[in-house]
Amino acid sequence: MIDLDQLDDLARRLSALVPPGLRGESAQELRTELQQNFRAVLQAGLTRLDLVTREEFEVQRAVLLRTREKLEQLERTVAALEADAPPAPRH
């Protein structure tokens, strides 16, 4: 999910960068309109990126960690079994 507060803050900062000479009617009206447009464009762009939430990322990270631990345990088990096994006959 997109953090709308951060998106609003970024849109506000972008609208503040507009040079004074480009201000038409009322400076505040133009700034508000630009903020809304910046916010809409940013939100549309971020939505297309197909990002995952921090929670989804952390869940997958935990799954990967558990999988890695299981793999390491299996590698140790296989190594121990190979060490205990009689040597294979050579032909």
C-alpha positions as CSV (number, residue, x, y, z in Angstrom):
1,M,0.0,0.0,0.0
2,I,1.2,3.5,-0.9
3,D,1.8,5.8,2.0
4,L,-0.5,8.7,1.1
5,D,1.1,11.1,3.7
6,Q,4.5,10.8,2.0
7,L,2.9,11.2,-1.4
8,D,1.1,14.3,-0.3
9,D,4.4,15.7,1.2
10,L,6.2,15.0,-2.1
11,A,3.4,16.7,-4.1
12,R,3.6,19.7,-1.8
13,R,7.3,20.0,-2.2
14,L,7.1,19.7,-6.0
15,S,4.4,22.4,-6.2
16,A,6.6,24.7,-4.1
17,L,9.3,24.4,-6.8
18,V,7.2,26.2,-9.4
19,P,8.8,29.5,-10.3
20,P,6.8,32.6,-9.3
21,G,6.6,33.8,-12.9
22,L,4.4,30.8,-13.8
23,R,1.7,31.7,-11.3
24,G,-1.5,32.7,-13.0
25,E,-4.7,33.5,-11.2
26,S,-4.1,33.2,-7.5
27,A,-0.8,31.6,-6.4
28,Q,-2.6,29.5,-3.8
29,E,-5.1,28.1,-6.4
30,L,-2.4,27.2,-8.8
31,R,-0.3,25.6,-6.1
32,T,-3.3,23.6,-4.9
33,E,-4.1,22.4,-8.5
34,L,-0.4,21.5,-9.1
35,Q,-0.3,19.6,-5.9
36,Q,-3.4,17.6,-6.9
37,N,-1.9,16.9,-10.3
38,F,1.5,15.9,-8.9
39,R,-0.2,13.6,-6.4
40,A,-2.3,11.9,-9.1
41,V,0.7,11.4,-11.4
42,L,2.9,10.1,-8.6
43,Q,0.2,7.7,-7.3
44,A,-0.5,6.4,-10.8
45,G,3.2,5.8,-11.4
46,L,3.7,4.0,-8.1
47,T,0.6,1.8,-8.7
48,R,2.0,0.6,-12.0
49,L,5.3,-0.5,-10.3
50,D,3.5,-3.4,-8.6
51,L,5.3,-2.9,-5.3
52,V,4.9,-5.1,-2.2
53,T,4.2,-3.8,1.2
54,R,6.8,-3.8,4.0
55,E,4.7,-6.5,5.7
56,E,4.7,-8.8,2.7
57,F,8.4,-8.3,2.2
58,E,9.1,-9.2,5.9
59,V,6.9,-12.3,5.6
60,Q,8.8,-13.5,2.5
61,R,12.1,-12.7,4.2
62,A,11.1,-14.8,7.2
63,V,10.1,-17.7,4.9
64,L,13.4,-17.4,3.1
65,L,15.4,-17.5,6.3
66,R,13.5,-20.6,7.6
67,T,14.1,-22.3,4.2
68,R,17.8,-21.4,4.3
69,E,18.1,-22.9,7.9
70,K,16.4,-26.1,6.8
71,L,18.7,-26.4,3.8
72,E,21.8,-25.9,6.0
73,Q,20.5,-28.6,8.4
74,L,19.9,-31.0,5.5
75,E,23.4,-30.3,4.1
76,R,24.8,-31.2,7.6
77,T,22.7,-34.4,7.7
78,V,23.8,-35.5,4.2
79,A,27.5,-34.8,5.1
80,A,27.2,-36.9,8.3
81,L,25.5,-39.7,6.4
82,E,28.2,-39.6,3.7
83,A,30.9,-39.7,6.3
84,D,29.4,-42.8,8.0
85,A,28.7,-44.6,4.7
86,P,31.1,-47.3,3.6
87,P,33.2,-46.4,0.6
88,A,31.6,-47.3,-2.8
89,P,33.3,-50.1,-4.6
90,R,35.4,-49.1,-7.6
91,H,35.2,-50.8,-10.9
